[in-house]
Amino acid sequence: MATGPTHAMSGLAGWAAATALAEGTALGSLSVKGWLVGAVLAAGAALLPDLDHPESTVSTTFGPVSAAASKMLNWFSSVVYKATRTNRDSKREGGHRGLTHTLVFALGAAVVTTAIIQTSKSWALPVLMFFFCGLAVRGILHKWCPRNDALWITGTSLVLTYACLKWTDPTSPDAAACGVAVAIGCVAHYLGDAITEQGCPILWPVPIAWKTWYPVAPPKIMRMRTGGRVEMAIVGPLITAVAVWMSAVALQRAGNVLPGIDLIPWT
């Protein structure tokens, strides 16, 4: 897996790019508040797939609660992997980079998120928002929020959660985009993992080369080591720059933040 900050920024970059380039569609017509809620969800969701790894950022964000959920998901992912692998697939346990690293999971997460936002009238929506806000804070503010700084993480997440709840109208088109934001965050995570040494089984259960868990990845020369110099010195800063630029484009179009300035000159 790539590091938490890289994943979180890739989720934000993916959401910003999708909304900035979707001019003329429902996704490109979000309000500023709706866009900001989606940005938080996408950044948080970009860490979600690693809940299957006990030592990942997401698994340590909420203490014993997320740790227990990680162990259960790791076990279930291992069961699914062993039940569906072919003779060509690796004989590994399959707990990490298994079910949560597939488009099936991304679609499921999007559907569940949309359903909760559009139908919840009690505790489910605040819990959902707090969960994704916590992941976003833990990911993007990684150096400011070490593992033992639970108070800072909790406080910042509660403020973000309150804002997201105030800005989310279950009856508006913005609400439907929240599920899309979660899916984008998950897919951004997959793409980040795909360029690491192990690859990512994004297309499960579609068989490729007689493997149902085929690790989608570019040629080895184009892959990077998790937390290595390439990620920290090149990939991470580049993704951050793209996220900031495309966010400015999307916010400009959503709220005319920078009137008279076109940040994408060829459109």
C-alpha positions as CSV (number, residue, x, y, z in Angstrom):
1,M,0.0,0.0,0.0
2,A,1.0,3.6,-0.5
3,T,1.3,5.7,2.7
4,G,-1.8,7.3,4.3
5,P,-1.1,10.9,3.2
6,T,-0.5,9.8,-0.4
7,H,-3.8,7.9,-0.4
8,A,-5.8,10.7,1.2
9,M,-4.4,13.3,-1.3
10,S,-5.1,11.0,-4.2
11,G,-8.7,10.7,-3.1
12,L,-9.0,14.5,-3.0
13,A,-7.2,14.8,-6.3
14,G,-9.6,12.2,-7.9
15,W,-12.7,14.0,-6.6
16,A,-11.4,17.4,-7.6
17,A,-10.5,16.2,-11.1
18,A,-13.8,14.4,-11.6
19,T,-15.9,17.4,-10.6
20,A,-13.7,19.9,-12.4
21,L,-13.8,18.0,-15.7
22,A,-17.5,17.1,-15.5
23,E,-18.8,20.5,-16.5
24,G,-22.4,20.4,-17.8
25,T,-23.2,17.2,-15.8
26,A,-24.8,16.8,-12.4
27,L,-21.4,16.0,-10.9
28,G,-20.1,19.2,-12.3
29,S,-23.0,21.3,-11.0
30,L,-22.5,20.8,-7.2
31,S,-22.8,23.7,-4.8
32,V,-19.7,24.7,-2.9
33,K,-20.9,23.1,0.3
34,G,-21.8,19.9,-1.6
35,W,-18.4,19.8,-3.2
36,L,-16.6,20.3,0.2
37,V,-18.6,17.4,1.7
38,G,-17.7,15.2,-1.3
39,A,-14.0,16.2,-0.9
40,V,-14.0,15.1,2.7
41,L,-15.7,11.8,1.8
42,A,-13.3,11.1,-1.1
43,A,-10.2,11.8,1.0
44,G,-11.4,9.6,3.8
45,A,-12.6,6.8,1.5
46,A,-9.2,6.7,-0.1
47,L,-7.9,5.1,3.1
48,L,-10.9,2.8,3.6
49,P,-9.7,-0.2,1.5
50,D,-6.7,-0.6,3.9
51,L,-9.1,-1.5,6.7
52,D,-8.2,-5.1,5.9
53,H,-4.6,-4.4,7.2
54,P,-4.2,-4.4,11.0
55,E,-1.3,-1.9,10.9
56,S,-2.7,0.5,8.3
57,T,-3.6,4.2,9.0
58,V,-7.3,3.5,9.0
59,S,-7.1,0.5,11.3
60,T,-5.3,2.6,14.0
61,T,-7.4,5.8,13.6
62,F,-10.3,4.9,16.0
63,G,-8.4,2.8,18.5
64,P,-9.9,-0.5,19.6
65,V,-13.0,0.0,17.5
66,S,-11.2,0.2,14.1
67,A,-8.7,-2.4,15.2
68,A,-11.4,-4.9,15.9
69,A,-13.1,-4.1,12.6
70,S,-9.8,-4.5,10.8
71,K,-9.3,-8.0,12.3
72,M,-12.8,-9.1,11.3
73,L,-12.4,-7.7,7.8
74,N,-9.0,-9.2,7.4
75,W,-10.4,-12.6,8.3
76,F,-13.4,-12.3,6.0
77,S,-11.2,-11.1,3.1
78,S,-9.0,-14.1,3.6
79,V,-12.0,-16.5,3.5
80,V,-13.2,-14.9,0.3
81,Y,-9.8,-15.1,-1.3
82,K,-9.3,-18.7,-0.5
83,A,-12.8,-19.6,-1.7
84,T,-12.4,-17.9,-5.1
85,R,-8.7,-18.1,-6.0
86,T,-7.6,-20.4,-8.8
87,N,-4.5,-22.6,-9.1
88,R,-2.7,-19.7,-10.8
89,D,-3.3,-17.3,-8.0
90,S,-0.8,-16.9,-5.2
91,K,-1.1,-19.2,-2.2
92,R,-1.0,-16.3,0.2
93,E,-3.5,-15.8,3.0
94,G,-5.3,-13.1,1.1
95,G,-6.3,-10.9,4.1
96,H,-4.7,-7.7,2.8
97,R,-5.3,-6.5,-0.8
98,G,-8.2,-8.8,-1.2
99,L,-11.9,-8.0,-1.2
100,T,-11.6,-4.3,-0.1
101,H,-9.3,-3.7,-3.1
102,T,-11.8,-4.5,-5.8
103,L,-14.3,-2.5,-7.8
104,V,-17.0,-4.6,-6.2
105,F,-16.1,-3.2,-2.8
106,A,-16.0,0.4,-4.2
107,L,-19.5,0.0,-5.6
108,G,-20.8,-1.5,-2.4
109,A,-19.3,1.3,-0.3
110,A,-20.9,3.9,-2.7
111,V,-24.3,2.3,-2.5
112,V,-24.2,2.0,1.3
113,T,-23.1,5.6,1.7
114,T,-25.8,6.9,-0.6
115,A,-28.5,4.9,1.2
116,I,-27.5,6.1,4.6
117,I,-27.3,9.8,3.5
118,Q,-30.7,9.7,1.8
119,T,-32.6,7.7,4.3
120,S,-30.9,8.0,7.8
121,K,-32.9,10.0,10.3
122,S,-31.0,9.2,13.5
123,W,-27.5,8.0,14.4
124,A,-26.3,6.4,11.1
125,L,-25.5,9.6,9.2
126,P,-23.5,11.3,12.0
127,V,-21.5,8.0,12.5
128,L,-20.8,7.8,8.8
129,M,-19.7,11.3,8.5
130,F,-17.5,11.1,11.6
131,F,-15.9,8.0,10.3
132,F,-14.9,9.5,7.0
133,C,-13.9,12.8,8.5
134,G,-11.7,11.0,10.9
135,L,-10.0,9.2,8.1
136,A,-9.5,12.4,6.1
137,V,-7.9,14.1,9.1
138,R,-5.8,11.1,9.9
139,G,-4.6,10.9,6.3
140,I,-4.1,14.4,5.1
141,L,-2.8,15.8,8.4
142,H,-0.7,12.8,9.0
143,K,2.4,14.6,10.3
144,W,0.2,16.8,12.5
145,C,-1.7,13.9,13.9
146,P,0.5,11.1,15.2
147,R,-1.1,8.0,16.5
148,N,-1.1,9.1,20.1
149,D,-2.7,12.4,19.4
150,A,-6.3,11.1,19.6
151,L,-7.7,14.3,21.1
152,W,-6.6,16.4,18.2
153,I,-7.9,13.9,15.7
154,T,-11.2,13.6,17.5
155,G,-11.7,17.3,17.9
156,T,-10.9,18.2,14.3
157,S,-13.1,15.3,13.1
158,L,-16.1,16.5,15.2
159,V,-15.8,20.0,13.7
160,L,-15.7,18.6,10.2
161,T,-18.6,16.2,11.0
162,Y,-20.8,19.1,12.2
163,A,-20.0,21.1,9.1
164,C,-20.7,18.1,6.8
165,L,-24.0,17.4,8.5
166,K,-25.1,21.0,8.2
167,W,-24.2,21.1,4.6
168,T,-25.8,17.8,3.6
169,D,-29.4,17.9,2.3
170,P,-30.6,14.3,1.8
171,T,-33.1,15.6,-0.8
172,S,-30.7,17.5,-2.9
173,P,-28.7,16.3,-5.9
174,D,-25.5,16.9,-3.8
175,A,-26.5,14.0,-1.6
176,A,-26.4,11.5,-4.4
177,A,-22.9,12.7,-5.3
178,C,-21.6,11.6,-1.9
179,G,-21.7,8.0,-2.9
180,V,-19.8,8.9,-6.0
181,A,-17.2,10.6,-3.9
182,V,-16.7,7.5,-1.8
183,A,-16.3,5.3,-4.9
184,I,-13.8,7.8,-6.4
185,G,-11.8,7.7,-3.2
186,C,-11.7,3.9,-3.2
187,V,-10.6,3.8,-6.9
188,A,-7.9,6.4,-6.2
189,H,-6.6,4.0,-3.5
190,Y,-6.6,1.1,-6.0
191,L,-4.7,3.1,-8.6
192,G,-2.1,4.1,-5.9
193,D,-1.6,0.5,-4.9
194,A,-1.4,-0.7,-8.5
195,I,1.8,1.3,-9.1
196,T,3.5,-0.3,-6.0
197,E,5.5,-3.5,-6.2
198,Q,2.5,-5.9,-5.4
199,G,-0.1,-4.5,-7.8
200,C,-3.8,-4.5,-6.9
201,P,-6.6,-7.0,-7.8
202,I,-9.0,-4.3,-8.9
203,L,-11.0,-6.4,-11.4
204,W,-11.9,-9.3,-9.2
205,P,-13.7,-11.6,-9.9
206,V,-13.0,-11.2,-13.7
207,P,-10.5,-13.8,-14.6
208,I,-7.3,-12.5,-16.3
209,A,-4.6,-15.0,-17.3
210,W,-6.6,-17.6,-15.4
211,K,-6.3,-15.6,-12.2
212,T,-9.4,-14.3,-10.4
213,W,-7.1,-12.1,-8.2
214,Y,-4.9,-10.8,-11.0
215,P,-2.7,-8.0,-9.6
216,V,-3.3,-5.1,-12.0
217,A,0.0,-3.2,-12.3
218,P,2.2,-1.4,-14.9
219,P,5.6,-2.9,-15.9
220,K,7.9,-3.4,-12.9
221,I,10.2,-0.6,-14.0
222,M,7.2,1.8,-13.4
223,R,6.3,0.6,-10.0
224,M,7.4,2.2,-6.7
225,R,8.1,1.0,-3.2
226,T,5.6,1.9,-0.5
227,G,7.1,4.9,1.5
228,G,10.2,4.9,-0.7
229,R,12.0,7.9,-2.1
230,V,9.9,7.9,-5.3
231,E,6.6,8.2,-3.4
232,M,7.8,10.7,-0.9
233,A,9.8,12.9,-3.2
234,I,7.9,12.7,-6.5
235,V,4.5,11.0,-6.4
236,G,3.2,12.5,-3.1
237,P,4.1,16.1,-3.9
238,L,2.8,15.7,-7.5
239,I,-0.5,14.4,-6.3
240,T,-0.8,17.2,-3.8
241,A,-0.2,19.8,-6.5
242,V,-2.8,18.2,-8.7
243,A,-5.3,18.1,-5.9
244,V,-4.8,21.8,-5.0
245,W,-5.0,22.9,-8.7
246,M,-8.1,20.8,-9.6
247,S,-9.8,21.8,-6.3
248,A,-9.4,25.4,-7.2
249,V,-10.9,24.7,-10.7
250,A,-13.9,22.9,-9.2
251,L,-14.5,25.5,-6.5
252,Q,-14.2,28.3,-9.1
253,R,-17.0,26.7,-11.2
254,A,-19.1,25.8,-8.2
255,G,-19.1,29.2,-6.5
256,N,-17.4,31.6,-8.9
257,V,-14.6,31.9,-6.3
258,L,-12.1,33.4,-8.8
259,P,-14.3,35.3,-11.3
260,G,-12.7,36.2,-14.6
261,I,-9.9,33.6,-14.1
262,D,-10.0,30.3,-16.1
263,L,-7.7,27.8,-14.5
264,I,-8.2,25.4,-17.4
265,P,-7.4,27.6,-20.4
266,W,-8.3,25.1,-23.0
267,T,-11.9,24.7,-21.9
